[in-house]
Amino acid sequence: MVHGLTTDDSLSRRSSVTSLPWMTPILWFAALFVIWEVSLDVVGISDYLVPRPSQIFARIIHESGFIWPNLLDSLLLIGIGFTIGAAVAIPLAFIISVSPFLERSLYPLILLFQIAPKIAFLPLLIIWLGFGHTSAITLTVMFVVFPILVDSLAGFKSVDRDIFYISRSMGASWWQTLFLIRLPAALPHIFSGLKVSIVLSVTSVIIAEYIGSNNGIGYLVLRAVRVSDIPLVFALLFCAALVGIVLNYGIRYAESALMPWVRHLERP
C-alpha cells in the first residue's frame, strides 16, 4: 500500500510538472480575455477604439492568408538577427573574460554603445544599407548583442579559480577546461541573456519594418493604422506577441535540454 501511494505521488508529480508550464499561462490568458470582453460592455468603450478579443481572433482567422506570409517573413529576420547577435556576443564575452586588459578596454565602449538609443540609428542604417531586410537584421543584431554579451561575460567569470588549478593539476587541456568547466558554468547566464534578447529581437524587427520594409508584421501594422483598422492592428500585435512568447519558451526548453542538472534541481 505504501508502494502504491509512492507510485501515485510520483505520477501526480510528473503530471503537474508537465502540465503546469503550459496550462497556467493559458488559463491566465483566457481569464484576461474574458475580463476584457466583459469589461467593454460594462465600461461602454467603443469597439472602434478598443476591439473585443472575439473581434481580434475573428480578424486573425479571416486574414490568416494575408498575415501568415508576412509573419513568416518577420520570423526569418528575427531568426537571422538573433543568431548573428548570439554568434558575435558569446565568443566575444569569452575572449573578454580571459583577458583583463580587453575587459578594461572594451567594456566601457560596449556600455556606451548600449546606452545610445538604437532606434535613432535606424534612419542611418536605411541610408547606409537601404530599405529591406539588411537594415532590419542589423538593427536586431544591435539590440540583442549587449544583453547576451553581459550575461555571458558574467557566466564565464563565475567559475571559481580553484577549479582551474585543480583541473590543471589533473592534466586537463585548454579545450577540456573550456567545454567541461567554463561553458557549463556559463550556460545559465548565457540562456538568461538569450531569453531577454529573443524578445528584443521581435521588437526590433517590427520597429524596423515600420520604416524600412514593404512586408512583415510591422509593415502591416503601419498599413492598418493608416486606414484606422484598429481590430487588425490588435490582431497583428497579438500575433507578434505570440511569436515572442513561443520563441521565449523555445529558448527555455533548449535550456532545459542542454542543462539537465538544472531541470533536476528545479523539479518539485
C-alpha positions in Angstrom: 0.0 0.0 0.0 2.9 2.3 0.8 4.3 1.4 -2.5 1.1 2.3 -4.3 1.0 5.7 -2.6 4.5 6.3 -3.6 3.7 5.5 -7.2 0.6 7.7 -7.2 2.6 10.5 -5.7 5.3 10.2 -8.4 2.7 10.1 -11.2 0.9 13.1 -9.9 4.1 15.0 -9.5 5.1 14.1 -13.1 1.7 15.3 -14.4 1.9 18.5 -12.5 5.4 19.2 -13.8 4.4 18.5 -17.4 1.0 20.3 -17.4 1.6 23.4 -15.2 4.1 25.2 -17.5 1.6 25.1 -20.3 -1.8 25.2 -18.5 -1.1 28.1 -16.1 -0.3 30.8 -18.8 -3.2 29.6 -20.9 -5.6 29.9 -18.1 -4.3 33.4 -17.2 -4.7 34.5 -20.8 -8.2 33.0 -21.0 -9.2 34.8 -17.9 -7.7 38.1 -19.2 -9.6 37.8 -22.5 -12.9 37.1 -20.7 -12.4 40.1 -18.4 -11.5 42.2 -21.4 -14.6 41.1 -23.3 -17.0 41.7 -20.4 -15.4 45.0 -19.2 -16.0 46.6 -22.6 -19.8 46.2 -22.1 -19.6 47.4 -18.5 -17.5 50.5 -19.2 -19.1 51.2 -22.6 -15.9 51.7 -24.6 -16.5 51.8 -28.3 -15.3 48.8 -30.4 -13.7 51.3 -32.7 -11.2 52.4 -30.0 -10.7 49.0 -28.3 -11.9 45.9 -30.1 -13.1 42.9 -28.4 -11.0 39.7 -28.2 -13.6 37.9 -30.2 -13.2 40.5 -33.0 -9.4 40.2 -32.8 -9.5 36.4 -33.1 -12.0 36.7 -35.9 -9.7 39.0 -37.8 -6.8 36.7 -37.3 -8.7 33.8 -38.8 -10.2 35.9 -41.6 -6.9 37.5 -42.6 -4.7 34.4 -42.0 -3.8 34.1 -45.7 -2.6 37.7 -45.6 -0.9 37.6 -42.1 0.8 34.3 -42.3 3.3 35.0 -45.2 4.3 38.4 -43.6 4.6 36.7 -40.2 7.0 34.2 -41.7 9.0 37.0 -43.2 9.3 38.7 -39.9 10.2 35.4 -38.2 13.0 34.9 -40.7 14.5 38.3 -39.9 14.2 37.6 -36.2 16.0 34.3 -36.5 18.8 35.7 -38.6 19.4 38.8 -36.5 19.2 36.8 -33.2 21.5 34.1 -34.5 24.1 36.6 -35.7 23.9 38.6 -32.4 24.4 35.4 -30.3 27.2 34.2 -32.5 29.0 37.5 -32.0 28.2 38.1 -28.3 29.1 34.7 -26.8 32.6 34.3 -28.3 33.3 37.9 -27.6 32.3 37.5 -24.0 34.6 34.5 -23.6 37.5 36.4 -25.1 36.9 39.4 -22.8 36.6 37.1 -19.8 40.1 35.6 -20.3 41.8 38.9 -20.8 41.6 41.6 -18.1 43.1 44.1 -20.5 40.3 43.6 -23.0 37.7 43.8 -20.3 39.1 47.2 -19.1 39.4 48.4 -22.7 36.2 47.2 -24.4 33.6 47.1 -21.6 33.3 51.0 -21.4 32.8 51.1 -25.2 30.2 48.4 -25.1 28.4 50.1 -22.3 28.4 53.4 -24.3 27.0 51.6 -27.3 24.2 50.1 -25.2 23.3 53.5 -23.7 22.9 55.1 -27.1 19.3 54.9 -28.4 19.4 52.3 -31.1 16.2 53.4 -32.7 18.0 56.6 -33.7 20.4 54.5 -35.8 17.6 53.1 -38.0 17.4 56.1 -40.4 21.2 55.9 -40.7 21.0 52.2 -41.4 18.4 52.8 -44.1 20.7 55.4 -45.7 23.7 53.2 -45.5 22.1 49.8 -46.2 18.9 50.7 -48.0 15.4 49.6 -47.4 14.7 46.0 -46.8 16.0 43.1 -44.8 19.6 44.1 -44.2 18.6 47.2 -42.2 16.2 45.2 -40.0 18.7 42.4 -39.4 21.4 44.9 -38.5 19.1 46.7 -36.0 18.2 43.4 -34.5 21.9 42.5 -34.0 22.4 45.8 -32.3 19.5 45.1 -29.9 20.5 41.6 -28.9 24.3 41.7 -28.7 24.6 43.6 -25.4 22.2 41.5 -23.1 23.8 38.3 -24.3 27.3 39.7 -24.0 26.8 41.0 -20.5 25.2 37.8 -19.2 27.7 35.5 -21.0 30.6 37.5 -19.6 29.2 37.2 -16.0 28.8 33.4 -16.6 32.4 32.9 -17.9 33.8 34.9 -15.0 31.7 33.0 -12.4 34.0 29.9 -12.3 36.0 29.6 -9.1 39.7 29.9 -9.8 40.4 26.9 -7.5 38.6 24.7 -10.0 41.1 25.8 -12.7 44.0 25.0 -10.5 42.6 21.5 -9.8 41.9 20.8 -13.5 45.4 21.8 -14.5 46.9 19.7 -11.8 44.9 16.7 -13.2 46.3 17.4 -16.7 43.2 18.9 -18.3 43.8 20.6 -21.7 42.6 24.1 -22.6 39.7 22.6 -24.7 38.7 20.3 -21.9 38.7 23.2 -19.5 36.5 25.2 -21.9 33.9 22.6 -22.6 33.8 20.8 -19.2 34.2 23.7 -16.8 33.8 27.2 -18.4 30.9 26.6 -20.7 28.7 24.5 -18.3 29.2 27.2 -15.6 28.3 30.0 -18.1 25.3 28.3 -19.7 22.7 29.5 -17.1 23.9 33.1 -17.6 24.0 32.7 -21.4 20.5 31.4 -21.6 19.3 34.3 -19.3 20.7 36.7 -21.9 19.2 34.7 -24.8 15.7 34.7 -23.2 15.8 38.5 -22.9 17.3 39.1 -26.3 14.8 36.9 -28.2 12.0 39.2 -27.1 14.1 42.3 -28.0 14.7 40.8 -31.5 10.9 40.6 -32.1 10.5 44.3 -31.1 13.5 45.5 -33.2 12.3 43.7 -36.3 8.8 45.2 -36.0 10.2 48.6 -35.5 12.5 48.3 -38.5 9.6 47.1 -40.6 7.6 50.2 -39.7 10.0 52.4 -41.5 12.2 50.4 -43.9 10.2 47.5 -45.3 7.5 46.6 -47.7 6.4 43.4 -45.9 6.4 41.9 -42.5 4.2 42.3 -39.4 5.5 45.9 -38.7 4.6 47.0 -42.3 1.1 45.5 -42.0 0.6 47.4 -38.7 1.6 50.6 -40.3 -0.9 50.0 -43.2 -3.7 49.1 -40.8 -3.1 52.3 -38.8 -3.2 54.4 -41.9 -6.7 53.1 -42.7 -7.8 53.1 -39.0 -8.4 49.4 -39.0 -8.0 49.0 -35.2 -9.1 45.4 -34.9 -6.5 44.4 -37.5 -3.8 46.4 -35.6 -4.6 44.5 -32.4 -4.7 41.2 -34.3 -1.2 41.9 -35.8 0.2 42.9 -32.4 -1.3 39.8 -30.8 0.4 37.7 -33.5 3.7 39.5 -32.8 3.4 38.9 -29.1 2.5 35.3 -29.6 5.7 34.9 -31.7 7.8 36.4 -28.9 6.2 34.1 -26.3 6.7 31.0 -28.4 10.3 31.9 -29.1 11.0 32.6 -25.5 9.6 29.2 -24.5 11.7 27.6 -27.2 14.8 29.1 -25.6 13.5 27.8 -22.2 13.2 24.3 -23.5 16.6 24.4 -25.2 17.9 25.5 -21.8 16.2 22.5 -20.1 17.6 20.1 -22.7 21.2 21.4 -22.5 21.2 21.7 -18.7 19.5 18.5 -17.3 21.1 19.1 -14.0 19.2 22.4 -13.6 16.0 20.7 -14.7 16.6 18.1 -12.0 17.2 20.7 -9.3 14.0 22.7 -10.3 11.8 19.6 -10.1 9.4 19.8 -7.1 
